[in-house]
Amino acid sequence: MVGLDGVQKMSKSRNNSIMIKATPEETARSIKSAKTDSERYITFDHEKRPEVSNLIILASLCLDQDPYELANEIGDQGSGQLKQITAEAINTYFEPIRKKRKELEINKDYVRDILHKGISKPRQTSITTHSEVTEAMNMKI
């Protein structure tokens, strides 16, 4: 997936990505800053219009819609409309995830309990395996 700069792979370190933890406003700002081209009519063409196609792909994935159909719907409304649709689609898609994340941020004890429960079985397995290996290698002291 190409980043919002339209050139490099999407990456947090390149500051060309969309963060799940971002607010809807931050997401909209990121999408508005995404590189597009000067052609008004929106088409889905990876070869000739990689930046525009990248936004179409992001929106179509979030909307579960065919990218060609989405591009046709936007048509002559231009890249401003494409960016608005993309931002809304991403924000709608991430809304339940962002909501759950906020709930978990508030309830840190619950998260700690889940982590402790999740680590207990692998920890016991590793202790047992370590014991078996040291015995098999005749390394028990």
The first five atom37 places (N, CA, C, CB, O) and aatype in JSON, in Angstrom:
{
  "aatype": [12, 19, 7, 10, 3, 7, 19, 5, 11, 12, 15, 11, 15, 1, 2, 2, 15, 9, 12, 9, 11, 0, 16, 14, 6, 6, 16, 0, 1, 15, 9, 11, 15, 0, 11, 16, 3, 15, 6, 1, 18, 9, 16, 13, 3, 8, 6, 11, 1, 14, 6, 19, 15, 2, 10, 9, 9, 10, 0, 15, 10, 4, 10, 3, 5, 3, 14, 18, 6, 10, 0, 2, 6, 9, 7, 3, 5, 7, 15, 7, 5, 10, 11, 5, 9, 16, 0, 6, 0, 9, 2, 16, 18, 13, 6, 14, 9, 1, 11, 11, 1, 11, 6, 10, 6, 9, 2, 11, 3, 18, 19, 1, 3, 9, 10, 8, 11, 7, 9, 15, 11, 14, 1, 5, 16, 15, 9, 16, 16, 8, 15, 6, 19, 16, 6, 0, 12, 2, 12, 11, 9],
  "atom_mask": [
    [1, 1, 1, 1, 1],
    [1, 1, 1, 1, 1],
    [1, 1, 1, 0, 1],
    [1, 1, 1, 1, 1],
    [1, 1, 1, 1, 1],
    [1, 1, 1, 0, 1],
    [1, 1, 1, 1, 1],
    [1, 1, 1, 1, 1],
    [1, 1, 1, 1, 1],
    [1, 1, 1, 1, 1],
    [1, 1, 1, 1, 1],
    [1, 1, 1, 1, 1],
    [1, 1, 1, 1, 1],
    [1, 1, 1, 1, 1],
    [1, 1, 1, 1, 1],
    [1, 1, 1, 1, 1],
    [1, 1, 1, 1, 1],
    [1, 1, 1, 1, 1],
    [1, 1, 1, 1, 1],
    [1, 1, 1, 1, 1],
    [1, 1, 1, 1, 1],
    [1, 1, 1, 1, 1],
    [1, 1, 1, 1, 1],
    [1, 1, 1, 1, 1],
    [1, 1, 1, 1, 1],
    [1, 1, 1, 1, 1],
    [1, 1, 1, 1, 1],
    [1, 1, 1, 1, 1],
    [1, 1, 1, 1, 1],
    [1, 1, 1, 1, 1],
    [1, 1, 1, 1, 1],
    [1, 1, 1, 1, 1],
    [1, 1, 1, 1, 1],
    [1, 1, 1, 1, 1],
    [1, 1, 1, 1, 1],
    [1, 1, 1, 1, 1],
    [1, 1, 1, 1, 1],
    [1, 1, 1, 1, 1],
    [1, 1, 1, 1, 1],
    [1, 1, 1, 1, 1],
    [1, 1, 1, 1, 1],
    [1, 1, 1, 1, 1],
    [1, 1, 1, 1, 1],
    [1, 1, 1, 1, 1],
    [1, 1, 1, 1, 1],
    [1, 1, 1, 1, 1],
    [1, 1, 1, 1, 1],
    [1, 1, 1, 1, 1],
    [1, 1, 1, 1, 1],
    [1, 1, 1, 1, 1],
    [1, 1, 1, 1, 1],
    [1, 1, 1, 1, 1],
    [1, 1, 1, 1, 1],
    [1, 1, 1, 1, 1],
    [1, 1, 1, 1, 1],
    [1, 1, 1, 1, 1],
    [1, 1, 1, 1, 1],
    [1, 1, 1, 1, 1],
    [1, 1, 1, 1, 1],
    [1, 1, 1, 1, 1],
    [1, 1, 1, 1, 1],
    [1, 1, 1, 1, 1],
    [1, 1, 1, 1, 1],
    [1, 1, 1, 1, 1],
    [1, 1, 1, 1, 1],
    [1, 1, 1, 1, 1],
    [1, 1, 1, 1, 1],
    [1, 1, 1, 1, 1],
    [1, 1, 1, 1, 1],
    [1, 1, 1, 1, 1],
    [1, 1, 1, 1, 1],
    [1, 1, 1, 1, 1],
    [1, 1, 1, 1, 1],
    [1, 1, 1, 1, 1],
    [1, 1, 1, 0, 1],
    [1, 1, 1, 1, 1],
    [1, 1, 1, 1, 1],
    [1, 1, 1, 0, 1],
    [1, 1, 1, 1, 1],
    [1, 1, 1, 0, 1],
    [1, 1, 1, 1, 1],
    [1, 1, 1, 1, 1],
    [1, 1, 1, 1, 1],
    [1, 1, 1, 1, 1],
    [1, 1, 1, 1, 1],
    [1, 1, 1, 1, 1],
    [1, 1, 1, 1, 1],
    [1, 1, 1, 1, 1],
    [1, 1, 1, 1, 1],
    [1, 1, 1, 1, 1],
    [1, 1, 1, 1, 1],
    [1, 1, 1, 1, 1],
    [1, 1, 1, 1, 1],
    [1, 1, 1, 1, 1],
    [1, 1, 1, 1, 1],
    [1, 1, 1, 1, 1],
    [1, 1, 1, 1, 1],
    [1, 1, 1, 1, 1],
    [1, 1, 1, 1, 1],
    [1, 1, 1, 1, 1],
    [1, 1, 1, 1, 1],
    [1, 1, 1, 1, 1],
    [1, 1, 1, 1, 1],
    [1, 1, 1, 1, 1],
    [1, 1, 1, 1, 1],
    [1, 1, 1, 1, 1],
    [1, 1, 1, 1, 1],
    [1, 1, 1, 1, 1],
    [1, 1, 1, 1, 1],
    [1, 1, 1, 1, 1],
    [1, 1, 1, 1, 1],
    [1, 1, 1, 1, 1],
    [1, 1, 1, 1, 1],
    [1, 1, 1, 1, 1],
    [1, 1, 1, 1, 1],
    [1, 1, 1, 1, 1],
    [1, 1, 1, 1, 1],
    [1, 1, 1, 0, 1],
    [1, 1, 1, 1, 1],
    [1, 1, 1, 1, 1],
    [1, 1, 1, 1, 1],
    [1, 1, 1, 1, 1],
    [1, 1, 1, 1, 1],
    [1, 1, 1, 1, 1],
    [1, 1, 1, 1, 1],
    [1, 1, 1, 1, 1],
    [1, 1, 1, 1, 1],
    [1, 1, 1, 1, 1],
    [1, 1, 1, 1, 1],
    [1, 1, 1, 1, 1],
    [1, 1, 1, 1, 1],
    [1, 1, 1, 1, 1],
    [1, 1, 1, 1, 1],
    [1, 1, 1, 1, 1],
    [1, 1, 1, 1, 1],
    [1, 1, 1, 1, 1],
    [1, 1, 1, 1, 1],
    [1, 1, 1, 1, 1],
    [1, 1, 1, 1, 1],
    [1, 1, 1, 1, 1],
    [1, 1, 1, 1, 1]
  ],
  "atom_positions": [
    [[0.86, -1.18, 0.0], [0.0, 0.0, 0.0], [0.89, 1.23, 0.0], [-0.97, 0.0, 1.23], [1.78, 1.36, 0.84]],
    [[0.66, 2.11, -0.94], [1.4, 3.36, -1.03], [0.91, 4.31, 0.06], [1.25, 4.0, -2.44], [-0.27, 4.35, 0.38]],
    [[1.84, 5.06, 0.62], [1.5, 6.01, 1.67], [0.78, 7.23, 1.13], [0.0, 0.0, 0.0], [0.58, 7.36, -0.08]],
    [[0.41, 8.11, 2.03], [-0.33, 9.31, 1.65], [0.51, 10.28, 0.84], [-0.85, 10.0, 2.88], [-0.02, 11.2, 0.22]],
    [[1.84, 10.08, 0.84], [2.7, 10.92, 0.0], [2.64, 10.5, -1.46], [4.14, 10.87, 0.51], [3.14, 11.2, -2.34]],
    [[2.03, 9.34, -1.72], [1.86, 8.87, -3.09], [3.1, 8.26, -3.69], [0.0, 0.0, 0.0], [3.1, 7.9, -4.87]],
    [[4.17, 8.12, -2.91], [5.43, 7.63, -3.46], [5.9, 6.37, -2.75], [6.49, 8.71, -3.36], [6.1, 5.33, -3.38]],
    [[6.07, 6.47, -1.45], [6.66, 5.38, -0.68], [5.6, 4.52, -0.01], [7.61, 5.93, 0.35], [4.42, 4.89, 0.06]],
    [[6.05, 3.37, 0.47], [5.18, 2.47, 1.23], [4.65, 3.19, 2.47], [5.95, 1.17, 1.63], [5.36, 3.97, 3.1]],
    [[3.39, 2.92, 2.82], [2.79, 3.54, 3.99], [3.59, 3.15, 5.22], [1.31, 3.13, 4.14], [3.84, 1.97, 5.47]],
    [[3.99, 4.17, 6.0], [4.83, 3.92, 7.16], [4.68, 5.02, 8.18], [6.29, 3.79, 6.74], [4.62, 6.21, 7.85]],
    [[4.61, 4.62, 9.43], [4.52, 5.59, 10.53], [5.77, 6.46, 10.57], [4.33, 4.86, 11.89], [5.68, 7.67, 10.77]],
    [[6.94, 5.86, 10.37], [8.19, 6.61, 10.44], [8.33, 7.6, 9.3], [9.36, 5.66, 10.44], [9.05, 8.6, 9.42]],
    [[7.66, 7.35, 8.19], [7.7, 8.3, 7.06], [6.61, 9.36, 7.16], [7.56, 7.55, 5.75], [6.52, 10.26, 6.33]],
    [[5.79, 9.23, 8.19], [4.69, 10.17, 8.42], [3.75, 10.26, 7.21], [5.25, 11.57, 8.75], [3.29, 11.34, 6.85]],
    [[3.5, 9.12, 6.6], [2.6, 9.09, 5.44], [1.52, 8.02, 5.61], [3.4, 8.83, 4.15], [1.03, 7.44, 4.65]],
    [[1.16, 7.79, 6.88], [0.21, 6.73, 7.18], [-1.01, 7.26, 7.91], [0.87, 5.64, 8.01], [-1.07, 8.43, 8.3]],
    [[-1.99, 6.38, 8.08], [-3.21, 6.7, 8.82], [-3.17, 5.87, 10.09], [-4.51, 6.4, 7.97], [-3.1, 4.64, 10.03]],
    [[-3.21, 6.53, 11.2], [-3.1, 5.85, 12.48], [-4.49, 5.46, 12.98], [-2.37, 6.74, 13.51], [-5.41, 6.28, 12.97]],
    [[-4.63, 4.23, 13.43], [-5.91, 3.78, 13.98], [-6.27, 4.62, 15.2], [-5.85, 2.29, 14.34], [-7.44, 4.93, 15.42]],
    [[-5.27, 4.98, 15.99], [-5.52, 5.73, 17.22], [-5.81, 7.22, 16.97], [-4.34, 5.59, 18.15], [-6.14, 7.95, 17.9]],
    [[-5.68, 7.66, 15.75], [-5.93, 9.08, 15.43], [-7.4, 9.42, 15.63], [-5.49, 9.39, 13.98], [-8.28, 8.56, 15.53]],
    [[-7.66, 10.69, 15.9], [-9.04, 11.15, 15.99], [-9.61, 11.26, 14.58], [-9.13, 12.52, 16.75], [-8.85, 11.29, 13.61]],
    [[-10.93, 11.32, 14.46], [-11.51, 11.51, 13.12], [-10.99, 12.78, 12.43], [-13.04, 11.57, 13.22], [-10.79, 12.81, 11.22]],
    [[-10.78, 13.82, 13.22], [-10.27, 15.08, 12.65], [-8.84, 14.91, 12.14], [-10.32, 16.2, 13.71], [-8.49, 15.4, 11.06]],
    [[-8.01, 14.2, 12.91], [-6.63, 13.96, 12.48], [-6.61, 13.1, 11.22], [-5.83, 13.27, 13.61], [-5.8, 13.33, 10.32]],
    [[-7.49, 12.13, 11.16], [-7.57, 11.28, 9.97], [-7.98, 12.12, 8.76], [-8.58, 10.13, 10.18], [-7.38, 11.99, 7.69]],
    [[-8.97, 12.96, 8.93], [-9.42, 13.82, 7.82], [-8.29, 14.73, 7.35], [-10.64, 14.67, 8.26], [-8.1, 14.91, 6.15]],
    [[-7.52, 15.3, 8.28], [-6.39, 16.15, 7.92], [-5.34, 15.36, 7.13], [-5.75, 16.77, 9.18], [-4.79, 15.85, 6.14]],
    [[-5.07, 14.15, 7.58], [-4.1, 13.3, 6.88], [-4.54, 13.01, 5.45], [-3.9, 11.98, 7.64], [-3.75, 13.09, 4.52]],
    [[-5.8, 12.67, 5.31], [-6.33, 12.37, 3.97], [-6.32, 13.62, 3.09], [-7.76, 11.79, 4.07], [-6.0, 13.55, 1.91]],
    [[-6.68, 14.76, 3.66], [-6.66, 16.01, 2.88], [-5.27, 16.34, 2.38], [-7.19, 17.17, 3.72], [-5.12, 16.95, 1.32]],
    [[-4.24, 15.93, 3.13], [-2.87, 16.23, 2.72], [-2.33, 15.21, 1.72], [-1.96, 16.27, 3.93], [-1.23, 15.39, 1.19]],
    [[-3.08, 14.16, 1.45], [-2.63, 13.12, 0.52], [-2.43, 13.69, -0.87], [-3.64, 11.96, 0.48], [-3.18, 14.55, -1.33]],
    [[-1.41, 13.2, -1.52], [-1.08, 13.66, -2.86], [-2.07, 13.08, -3.87], [0.36, 13.26, -3.24], [-2.4, 11.9, -3.81]],
    [[-2.55, 13.91, -4.78], [-3.38, 13.47, -5.91], [-2.81, 14.13, -7.17], [-4.91, 13.84, -5.7], [-1.66, 14.58, -7.17]],
    [[-3.59, 14.19, -8.21], [-3.13, 14.85, -9.43], [-4.1, 15.96, -9.81], [-2.98, 13.84, -10.59], [-5.08, 16.21, -9.1]],
    [[-3.85, 16.63, -10.93], [-4.67, 17.78, -11.31], [-5.89, 17.4, -12.15], [-3.84, 18.76, -12.07], [-6.72, 18.27, -12.45]],
    [[-6.01, 16.15, -12.54], [-7.14, 15.72, -13.36], [-8.42, 15.72, -12.53], [-6.88, 14.32, -13.96], [-8.45, 15.12, -11.45]],
    [[-9.47, 16.36, -13.0], [-10.7, 16.5, -12.23], [-11.5, 15.2, -12.15], [-11.57, 17.58, -12.84], [-11.99, 14.83, -11.08]],
    [[-11.64, 14.51, -13.26], [-12.47, 13.3, -13.31], [-11.73, 12.16, -12.62], [-12.83, 12.93, -14.77], [-10.6, 11.84, -12.99]],
    [[-12.36, 11.54, -11.65], [-11.75, 10.47, -10.87], [-11.89, 9.13, -11.6], [-12.38, 10.39, -9.46], [-12.99, 8.71, -11.96]],
    [[-10.76, 8.49, -11.81], [-10.72, 7.16, -12.41], [-9.78, 6.28, -11.58], [-10.26, 7.21, -13.91], [-8.88, 6.77, -10.9]],
    [[-10.02, 4.98, -11.66], [-9.17, 4.03, -10.97], [-8.21, 3.45, -11.98], [-9.99, 2.91, -10.27], [-8.6, 2.62, -12.8]],
    [[-6.94, 3.88, -11.92], [-5.92, 3.43, -12.86], [-4.58, 3.45, -12.13], [-5.89, 4.32, -14.15], [-3.95, 4.49, -11.99]],
    [[-4.15, 2.28, -11.67], [-2.92, 2.17, -10.89], [-1.7, 2.69, -11.64], [-2.68, 0.73, -10.5], [-0.82, 3.32, -11.04]],
    [[-1.65, 2.44, -12.91], [-0.47, 2.8, -13.7], [-0.37, 4.31, -13.92], [-0.51, 2.08, -15.05], [0.68, 4.91, -13.68]],
    [[-1.45, 4.92, -14.37], [-1.42, 6.33, -14.74], [-1.75, 7.27, -13.59], [-2.37, 6.57, -15.86], [-1.33, 8.43, -13.6]],
    [[-2.49, 6.77, -12.59], [-2.93, 7.63, -11.47], [-2.74, 6.91, -10.13], [-4.41, 8.05, -11.65], [-3.73, 6.6, -9.46]],
    [[-1.5, 6.64, -9.75], [-1.26, 5.85, -8.54], [-1.74, 6.52, -7.26], [0.21, 5.57, -8.43], [-2.25, 5.84, -6.36]],
    [[-1.6, 7.84, -7.15], [-2.02, 8.53, -5.92], [-3.53, 8.51, -5.76], [-1.51, 9.98, -5.93], [-4.04, 8.21, -4.67]],
    [[-4.24, 8.81, -6.82], [-5.7, 8.79, -6.8], [-6.19, 7.37, -6.56], [-6.29, 9.36, -8.12], [-7.11, 7.14, -5.77]],
    [[-5.59, 6.42, -7.24], [-5.98, 5.01, -7.09], [-5.75, 4.53, -5.67], [-5.2, 4.14, -8.06], [-6.51, 3.71, -5.15]],
    [[-4.69, 5.02, -5.03], [-4.41, 4.64, -3.66], [-5.55, 5.08, -2.74], [-3.08, 5.27, -3.19], [-5.99, 4.3, -1.9]],
    [[-6.03, 6.3, -2.88], [-7.15, 6.78, -2.07], [-8.42, 5.98, -2.37], [-7.4, 8.27, -2.32], [-9.19, 5.67, -1.47]],
    [[-8.62, 5.67, -3.63], [-9.8, 4.87, -4.01], [-9.73, 3.5, -3.34], [-9.9, 4.72, -5.56], [-10.74, 2.99, -2.84]],
    [[-8.55, 2.9, -3.33], [-8.4, 1.59, -2.69], [-8.69, 1.67, -1.2], [-6.98, 1.04, -2.92], [-9.4, 0.83, -0.66]],
    [[-8.16, 2.69, -0.54], [-8.42, 2.85, 0.9], [-9.91, 2.96, 1.17], [-7.7, 4.1, 1.44], [-10.44, 2.28, 2.05]],
    [[-10.59, 3.8, 0.41], [-12.03, 3.98, 0.61], [-12.79, 2.71, 0.27], [-12.54, 5.15, -0.24], [-13.69, 2.31, 1.01]],
    [[-12.44, 2.08, -0.84], [-13.19, 0.89, -1.26], [-13.02, -0.26, -0.28], [-12.74, 0.45, -2.66], [-13.95, -1.03, -0.06]],
    [[-11.84, -0.39, 0.32], [-11.64, -1.43, 1.33], [-12.52, -1.18, 2.55], [-10.16, -1.49, 1.76], [-13.13, -2.11, 3.09]],
    [[-12.58, 0.07, 2.98], [-13.38, 0.4, 4.16], [-14.88, 0.3, 3.88], [-13.04, 1.81, 4.65], [-15.67, -0.01, 4.77]],
    [[-15.26, 0.57, 2.65], [-16.68, 0.54, 2.27], [-17.1, -0.83, 1.72], [-16.96, 1.61, 1.22], [-18.28, -1.06, 1.47]],
    [[-16.14, -1.72, 1.54], [-16.39, -3.02, 0.92], [-17.09, -2.83, -0.43], [-17.25, -3.91, 1.86], [-18.15, -3.41, -0.7]],
    [[-16.46, -2.0, -1.24], [-17.03, -1.64, -2.54], [-15.95, -1.79, -3.61], [-17.59, -0.19, -2.53], [-14.76, -1.59, -3.34]],
    [[-16.34, -2.13, -4.79], [-15.42, -2.26, -5.91], [-14.77, -0.9, -6.21], [-16.16, -2.81, -7.16], [-15.49, 0.1, -6.33]],
    [[-13.45, -0.84, -6.34], [-12.8, 0.45, -6.59], [-13.21, 1.12, -7.9], [-11.32, 0.27, -6.59], [-13.28, 2.35, -7.97]],
    [[-13.49, 0.34, -8.92], [-13.92, 0.93, -10.2], [-15.3, 1.58, -10.05], [-13.95, -0.16, -11.3], [-15.55, 2.67, -10.56]],
    [[-16.19, 0.89, -9.34], [-17.53, 1.45, -9.1], [-17.45, 2.74, -8.28], [-18.42, 0.43, -8.38], [-18.14, 3.71, -8.58]],
    [[-16.6, 2.74, -7.25], [-16.45, 3.92, -6.42], [-15.91, 5.09, -7.24], [-15.51, 3.62, -5.24], [-16.41, 6.21, -7.12]],
    [[-14.92, 4.83, -8.05], [-14.37, 5.89, -8.91], [-15.45, 6.44, -9.84], [-13.18, 5.36, -9.72], [-15.54, 7.65, -10.03]],
    [[-16.26, 5.56, -10.42], [-17.34, 6.0, -11.31], [-18.37, 6.85, -10.58], [-18.02, 4.8, -11.95], [-18.88, 7.82, -11.13]],
    [[-18.67, 6.47, -9.32], [-19.63, 7.25, -8.52], [-19.12, 8.66, -8.26], [-19.92, 6.55, -7.2], [-19.88, 9.63, -8.29]],
    [[-17.83, 8.77, -7.99], [-17.25, 10.09, -7.71], [-17.13, 10.9, -9.0], [-15.86, 9.94, -7.04], [-17.45, 12.08, -9.03]],
    [[-16.68, 10.24, -10.05], [-16.63, 10.85, -11.37], [-16.02, 12.24, -11.4], [0.0, 0.0, 0.0], [-14.87, 12.43, -11.03]],
    [[-16.82, 13.22, -11.85], [-16.3, 14.58, -12.04], [-16.38, 15.45, -10.79], [-17.04, 15.25, -13.15], [-16.22, 16.67, -10.86]],
    [[-16.63, 14.84, -9.64], [-16.67, 15.6, -8.39], [-15.28, 15.94, -7.89], [-17.44, 14.83, -7.33], [-15.13, 16.76, -6.98]],
    [[-14.26, 15.32, -8.45], [-12.88, 15.68, -8.18], [-12.26, 15.06, -6.95], [0.0, 0.0, 0.0], [-12.88, 14.3, -6.21]],
    [[-10.98, 15.41, -6.76], [-10.2, 14.81, -5.68], [-10.66, 15.28, -4.3], [-8.73, 15.13, -5.87], [-10.47, 14.57, -3.32]],
    [[-11.24, 16.47, -4.21], [-11.77, 16.93, -2.93], [-12.85, 16.0, -2.42], [0.0, 0.0, 0.0], [-12.87, 15.64, -1.24]],
    [[-13.75, 15.6, -3.3], [-14.82, 14.66, -2.93], [-14.24, 13.28, -2.63], [-15.86, 14.57, -4.06], [-14.68, 12.61, -1.7]],
    [[-13.26, 12.87, -3.41], [-12.59, 11.59, -3.17], [-11.98, 11.58, -1.77], [-11.51, 11.32, -4.23], [-12.13, 10.6, -1.03]],
    [[-11.31, 12.64, -1.41], [-10.67, 12.71, -0.08], [-11.71, 12.73, 1.04], [-9.78, 13.96, 0.01], [-11.51, 12.12, 2.09]],
    [[-12.81, 13.43, 0.81], [-13.87, 13.47, 1.83], [-14.48, 12.07, 2.02], [-14.97, 14.49, 1.43], [-14.67, 11.62, 3.15]],
    [[-14.78, 11.41, 0.93], [-15.35, 10.06, 0.99], [-14.36, 9.1, 1.67], [-15.71, 9.55, -0.42], [-14.76, 8.27, 2.48]],
    [[-13.09, 9.22, 1.32], [-12.07, 8.35, 1.91], [-11.95, 8.58, 3.41], [-10.71, 8.58, 1.24], [-11.91, 7.61, 4.18]],
    [[-11.9, 9.82, 3.83], [-11.81, 10.13, 5.26], [-13.02, 9.61, 6.02], [-11.66, 11.65, 5.47], [-12.88, 9.01, 7.09]],
    [[-14.21, 9.83, 5.48], [-15.43, 9.35, 6.13], [-15.45, 7.82, 6.2], [-16.68, 9.86, 5.38], [-15.85, 7.25, 7.22]],
    [[-15.02, 7.17, 5.14], [-15.01, 5.71, 5.1], [-14.04, 5.14, 6.14], [-14.64, 5.2, 3.69], [-14.36, 4.19, 6.85]],
    [[-12.87, 5.72, 6.21], [-11.86, 5.26, 7.18], [-12.35, 5.5, 8.6], [-10.51, 5.98, 6.95], [-12.23, 4.63, 9.46]],
    [[-12.89, 6.68, 8.84], [-13.38, 6.99, 10.19], [-14.52, 6.07, 10.61], [-13.83, 8.44, 10.27], [-14.59, 5.64, 11.76]],
    [[-15.42, 5.78, 9.7], [-16.52, 4.87, 9.99], [-16.0, 3.46, 10.26], [-17.54, 4.86, 8.83], [-16.46, 2.78, 11.17]],
    [[-15.05, 3.04, 9.45], [-14.47, 1.7, 9.59], [-13.76, 1.55, 10.94], [-13.5, 1.41, 8.44], [-13.9, 0.53, 11.61]],
    [[-12.99, 2.57, 11.33], [-12.22, 2.5, 12.57], [-13.01, 2.87, 13.82], [-11.03, 3.4, 12.46], [-12.53, 2.68, 14.93]],
    [[-14.21, 3.4, 13.66], [-14.99, 3.87, 14.81], [-15.13, 2.82, 15.92], [-16.37, 4.29, 14.35], [-14.83, 3.13, 17.07]],
    [[-15.57, 1.59, 15.63], [-15.7, 0.61, 16.72], [-14.35, 0.24, 17.35], [-16.38, -0.65, 16.2], [-14.28, -0.01, 18.55]],
    [[-13.32, 0.21, 16.55], [-11.99, -0.12, 17.06], [-11.5, 1.0, 17.98], [-10.99, -0.34, 15.9], [-10.97, 0.74, 19.06]],
    [[-11.69, 2.23, 17.55], [-11.28, 3.38, 18.36], [-12.09, 3.45, 19.66], [-11.45, 4.68, 17.57], [-11.55, 3.8, 20.71]],
    [[-13.34, 3.12, 19.59], [-14.19, 3.12, 20.79], [-13.69, 2.07, 21.78], [-15.67, 2.85, 20.41], [-13.55, 2.36, 22.97]],
    [[-13.43, 0.87, 21.29], [-12.93, -0.21, 22.15], [-11.58, 0.16, 22.74], [-12.83, -1.52, 21.37], [-11.31, -0.14, 23.91]],
    [[-10.73, 0.79, 21.96], [-9.41, 1.2, 22.43], [-9.54, 2.18, 23.6], [-8.6, 1.84, 21.29], [-8.83, 2.07, 24.59]],
    [[-10.45, 3.14, 23.48], [-10.68, 4.1, 24.57], [-11.17, 3.4, 25.83], [-11.69, 5.18, 24.14], [-10.74, 3.72, 26.94]],
    [[-12.07, 2.44, 25.66], [-12.58, 1.69, 26.8], [-11.43, 0.94, 27.49], [-13.67, 0.69, 26.36], [-11.37, 0.91, 28.72]],
    [[-10.55, 0.35, 26.72], [-9.43, -0.39, 27.29], [-8.41, 0.53, 27.95], [-8.75, -1.22, 26.21], [-7.78, 0.17, 28.94]],
    [[-8.24, 1.72, 27.4], [-7.33, 2.7, 28.01], [-7.8, 3.09, 29.4], [-7.2, 3.94, 27.13], [-6.99, 3.32, 30.29]],
    [[-9.09, 3.16, 29.57], [-9.68, 3.54, 30.87], [-9.54, 2.4, 31.87], [-11.17, 3.93, 30.7], [-9.28, 2.64, 33.05]],
    [[-9.72, 1.16, 31.42], [-9.74, 0.01, 32.3], [-8.42, -0.77, 32.22], [-10.93, -0.91, 31.94], [-8.38, -1.88, 31.69]],
    [[-7.35, -0.19, 32.75], [-6.02, -0.81, 32.66], [-5.91, -2.09, 33.48], [-4.96, 0.18, 33.12], [-5.16, -3.0, 33.11]],
    [[-6.65, -2.19, 34.58], [-6.61, -3.42, 35.38], [-7.15, -4.6, 34.58], [-7.43, -3.24, 36.68], [-6.6, -5.7, 34.66]],
    [[-8.2, -4.38, 33.83], [-8.77, -5.42, 32.98], [-7.73, -5.9, 31.95], [-10.05, -4.91, 32.26], [-7.57, -7.1, 31.73]],
    [[-7.04, -4.94, 31.33], [-6.03, -5.28, 30.33], [-4.9, -6.08, 30.98], [-5.47, -3.99, 29.66], [-4.44, -7.07, 30.41]],
    [[-4.44, -5.66, 32.16], [-3.4, -6.39, 32.88], [-3.84, -7.83, 33.18], [-3.04, -5.66, 34.19], [-3.07, -8.77, 33.02]],
    [[-5.09, -7.98, 33.62], [-5.61, -9.32, 33.92], [-5.6, -10.21, 32.68], [-7.03, -9.23, 34.48], [-5.2, -11.37, 32.74]],
    [[-6.03, -9.66, 31.58], [-6.04, -10.42, 30.31], [-4.61, -10.83, 29.94], [-6.68, -9.58, 29.16], [-4.37, -11.97, 29.55]],
    [[-3.68, -9.91, 30.06], [-2.29, -10.21, 29.72], [-1.72, -11.29, 30.65], [-1.44, -8.94, 29.8], [-1.02, -12.19, 30.19]],
    [[-2.01, -11.2, 31.94], [-1.52, -12.2, 32.88], [-2.13, -13.57, 32.59], [-1.82, -11.78, 34.32], [-1.43, -14.58, 32.65]],
    [[-3.41, -13.6, 32.28], [-4.05, -14.88, 31.94], [-3.45, -15.46, 30.66], [-5.58, -14.71, 31.79], [-3.23, -16.67, 30.55]],
    [[-3.2, -14.59, 29.71], [-2.65, -15.03, 28.42], [-1.22, -15.53, 28.52], [0.0, 0.0, 0.0], [-0.8, -16.36, 27.72]],
    [[-0.48, -15.05, 29.49], [0.92, -15.45, 29.61], [1.1, -16.69, 30.48], [1.73, -14.32, 30.18], [2.15, -17.33, 30.41]],
    [[0.12, -17.03, 31.29], [0.3, -18.12, 32.25], [0.54, -19.48, 31.58], [-0.92, -18.2, 33.15], [1.44, -20.21, 31.99]],
    [[-0.24, -19.83, 30.58], [-0.08, -21.13, 29.92], [1.25, -21.23, 29.17], [-1.24, -21.38, 28.95], [1.96, -22.22, 29.33]],
    [[1.63, -20.23, 28.35], [2.94, -20.32, 27.68], [4.1, -20.35, 28.69], [3.11, -19.13, 26.72], [5.11, -21.02, 28.46]],
    [[3.95, -19.62, 29.79], [5.01, -19.61, 30.8], [5.18, -21.02, 31.38], [4.67, -18.6, 31.94], [6.31, -21.51, 31.51]],
    [[4.08, -21.68, 31.71], [4.15, -23.02, 32.27], [4.73, -24.0, 31.25], [2.76, -23.5, 32.72], [5.53, -24.87, 31.6]],
    [[4.33, -23.85, 29.99], [4.87, -24.71, 28.93], [6.37, -24.53, 28.8], [4.17, -24.41, 27.58], [7.1, -25.51, 28.64]],
    [[6.85, -23.29, 28.87], [8.28, -23.04, 28.73], [9.06, -23.59, 29.92], [8.55, -21.54, 28.58], [10.17, -24.1, 29.76]],
    [[8.5, -23.5, 31.12], [9.15, -24.06, 32.31], [9.28, -25.57, 32.16], [8.36, -23.7, 33.6], [10.34, -26.14, 32.42]],
    [[8.2, -26.22, 31.74], [8.2, -27.67, 31.56], [9.21, -28.06, 30.47], [6.79, -28.18, 31.19], [9.99, -29.0, 30.65]],
    [[9.19, -27.35, 29.34], [10.09, -27.66, 28.23], [11.55, -27.47, 28.66], [9.77, -26.77, 27.01], [12.41, -28.3, 28.36]],
    [[11.82, -26.38, 29.36], [13.18, -26.11, 29.83], [13.67, -27.25, 30.75], [13.24, -24.76, 30.58], [14.81, -27.7, 30.64]],
    [[12.8, -27.68, 31.63], [13.16, -28.76, 32.54], [13.46, -30.05, 31.76], [12.03, -29.0, 33.54], [14.44, -30.73, 32.06]],
    [[12.62, -30.38, 30.77], [12.83, -31.58, 29.97], [14.13, -31.51, 29.17], [11.65, -31.79, 29.02], [14.85, -32.5, 29.05]],
    [[14.43, -30.34, 28.63], [15.63, -30.16, 27.82], [16.88, -30.28, 28.69], [15.61, -28.79, 27.1], [17.83, -30.97, 28.32]],
    [[16.88, -29.61, 29.85], [18.06, -29.7, 30.72], [18.29, -31.11, 31.21], [17.91, -28.75, 31.91], [19.43, -31.54, 31.37]],
    [[17.22, -31.85, 31.46], [17.35, -33.25, 31.87], [17.87, -34.11, 30.73], [16.0, -33.8, 32.37], [18.75, -34.94, 30.93]],
    [[17.33, -33.91, 29.52], [17.75, -34.68, 28.35], [19.21, -34.43, 28.0], [16.87, -34.34, 27.15], [19.9, -35.32, 27.51]],
    [[19.67, -33.23, 28.26], [21.06, -32.88, 27.95], [21.98, -33.16, 29.13], [21.15, -31.4, 27.55], [23.17, -32.82, 29.11]],
    [[21.41, -33.78, 30.18], [22.17, -34.11, 31.36], [22.84, -32.87, 31.96], [23.21, -35.18, 31.03], [24.01, -32.89, 32.34]],
    [[22.06, -31.79, 32.04], [22.58, -30.52, 32.55], [21.93, -30.14, 33.87], [22.35, -29.42, 31.53], [22.15, -29.04, 34.37]],
    [[21.14, -31.04, 34.45], [20.5, -30.75, 35.73], [21.53, -30.65, 36.82], [19.46, -31.8, 36.07], [22.44, -31.49, 36.91]],
    [[21.4, -29.66, 37.62], [22.35, -29.48, 38.73], [21.69, -29.9, 40.03], [22.84, -28.0, 38.83], [22.32, -29.83, 41.09]]
  ]
}
